[in-house]
Amino acid sequence: MIAFSFFLTLQHAHAEENLWIYTTGTDTRPQGSTELKISNVTRIGKKSGHYRFNDIRPEIEYGITDRLTVGASVLFFDHNYKVNADNGPGPMVDTQAEHGGSFNDTQYGGYEVEIKYNVLSPYKDPFGLSLGLGYERRNRYRLDGAQIHQYSIVPKIYLQKNFLDDTLVFAFTGKMEFEKRSSPGVKEDEIAFDLSLGGSYRVAPKWFVGLEYRYQADYLCPEVDGKCDDEDNVGLERSRLSLSDLKIGSRHQYGSYFGPTVHYAEKQWWATAGLLVQIKGGGSPYADVRSGRNWDEHERYHLGLALGYEF
């Protein structure tokens, strides 16, 4: 019985083995263990022009207890795009079109720290449940690489259900982001939802193949020269982040993605890859929405790769 319990501990010691690109299971790291991870999601293609953005994140996680994990990551943003001022991909036109319409640079984007606490285990309880909280500071805008000041508080929930002796795994990750962002002429409060759902099946020892769905939406009233568009009577409302006045504003944009993932794990290291395609998008009259897709905040494809080493 002791040997069997030890085997289970080893089997599930690969805490935070990401079977998908955006979805994360409920596992936390064993007490005293550390994981180093580097991930990159390459976001490719707008409605017109050329666009590629690499969201690169080295990360470290540490198990304070078997249930509580802390982590920190650094953000590097690598942009390479060319826009058309008459029919370009959304926000990039405003910041880059007058400079020749192109931008190619790798920049420090900011950092994120987070904690994750496991409430229920998918291996011992009817389902897995973990709760998390993150703080993110950004110096660069994700879309175009422009300089910004952005602070985010991000509550998170993780759900997981295993079937067939942990051969088939389903997981859900929900994030609600409370963001304050400022740049020259712009000061915005934003509430964003990032929801992802993944299913993965162990097709062979060490190999999982799966599918993933992601939905992301921003709720805010875009500001231009310090003015919110709701003052122009177009029906948009601000999000408000004051403790005495918390309000979700208008849904300015949204996008949905779907695609396959593959995961491989050895005893101390693992790798995950996936390709998600934007299948639907929309937004307010001020969002760039064409052909049923959103093109200012979202892209055609998200190609993800993550590598992790545990010790």
URHUJO-V532571 format. One record per residue. RES is the residue in three letters. SS is DSSP state (A for helix, B for strand, O for the rest). Layout:
RES,SS
RES,SS
This chain:
MET,O
ILE,A
ALA,A
PHE,A
SER,A
PHE,A
PHE,A
LEU,A
THR,A
LEU,A
GLN,A
HIS,O
ALA,O
HIS,O
ALA,O
GLU,O
GLU,O
ASN,O
LEU,O
TRP,O
ILE,O
TYR,O
THR,O
THR,O
GLY,O
THR,O
ASP,O
THR,O
ARG,O
PRO,O
GLN,O
GLY,O
SER,O
THR,B
GLU,B
LEU,B
LYS,B
ILE,B
SER,B
ASN,B
VAL,B
THR,B
ARG,B
ILE,B
GLY,O
LYS,O
LYS,O
SER,O
GLY,O
HIS,B
TYR,B
ARG,B
PHE,B
ASN,B
ASP,B
ILE,B
ARG,B
PRO,B
GLU,B
ILE,B
GLU,B
TYR,B
GLY,B
ILE,O
THR,O
ASP,O
ARG,O
LEU,B
THR,B
VAL,B
GLY,B
ALA,B
SER,B
VAL,B
LEU,B
PHE,B
PHE,B
ASP,B
HIS,B
ASN,B
TYR,B
LYS,B
VAL,O
ASN,O
ALA,O
ASP,O
ASN,O
GLY,O
PRO,O
GLY,O
PRO,A
MET,A
VAL,A
ASP,A
THR,A
GLN,A
ALA,A
GLU,A
HIS,A
GLY,O
GLY,O
SER,B
PHE,B
ASN,B
ASP,B
THR,B
GLN,B
TYR,B
GLY,B
GLY,B
TYR,B
GLU,B
VAL,B
GLU,B
ILE,B
LYS,B
TYR,B
ASN,B
VAL,B
LEU,B
SER,O
PRO,O
TYR,O
LYS,O
ASP,O
PRO,O
PHE,O
GLY,B
LEU,B
SER,B
LEU,B
GLY,B
LEU,B
GLY,B
TYR,B
GLU,B
ARG,B
ARG,B
ASN,B
ARG,B
TYR,O
ARG,O
LEU,O
ASP,O
GLY,O
ALA,O
GLN,B
ILE,B
HIS,B
GLN,B
TYR,B
SER,B
ILE,B
VAL,B
PRO,B
LYS,B
ILE,B
TYR,B
LEU,B
GLN,B
LYS,B
ASN,B
PHE,B
LEU,O
ASP,O
ASP,O
THR,O
LEU,B
VAL,B
PHE,B
ALA,B
PHE,B
THR,B
GLY,B
LYS,B
MET,B
GLU,B
PHE,B
GLU,B
LYS,B
ARG,B
SER,B
SER,B
PRO,O
GLY,O
VAL,B
LYS,B
GLU,B
ASP,B
GLU,B
ILE,B
ALA,B
PHE,B
ASP,B
LEU,B
SER,B
LEU,B
GLY,B
GLY,B
SER,B
TYR,B
ARG,B
VAL,B
ALA,B
PRO,O
LYS,O
TRP,B
PHE,B
VAL,B
GLY,B
LEU,B
GLU,B
TYR,B
ARG,B
TYR,B
GLN,B
ALA,B
ASP,B
TYR,B
LEU,O
CYS,O
PRO,O
GLU,B
VAL,B
ASP,O
GLY,O
LYS,B
CYS,B
ASP,A
ASP,A
GLU,A
ASP,A
ASN,O
VAL,O
GLY,O
LEU,O
GLU,O
ARG,O
SER,O
ARG,B
LEU,B
SER,B
LEU,O
SER,O
ASP,B
LEU,B
LYS,B
ILE,O
GLY,O
SER,O
ARG,B
HIS,B
GLN,B
TYR,B
GLY,B
SER,B
TYR,B
PHE,B
GLY,B
PRO,B
THR,B
VAL,B
HIS,B
TYR,B
ALA,B
GLU,O
LYS,O
GLN,O
TRP,B
TRP,B
ALA,B
THR,B
ALA,B
GLY,B
LEU,B
LEU,B
VAL,B
GLN,B
ILE,B
LYS,B
GLY,B
GLY,B
GLY,B
SER,O
PRO,O
TYR,O
ALA,O
ASP,O
VAL,B
ARG,B
SER,O
GLY,O
ARG,B
ASN,B
TRP,O
ASP,O
GLU,O
HIS,O
GLU,O
ARG,O
TYR,B
HIS,B
LEU,B
GLY,B
LEU,B
ALA,B
LEU,B
GLY,B
TYR,B
GLU,B
PHE,O
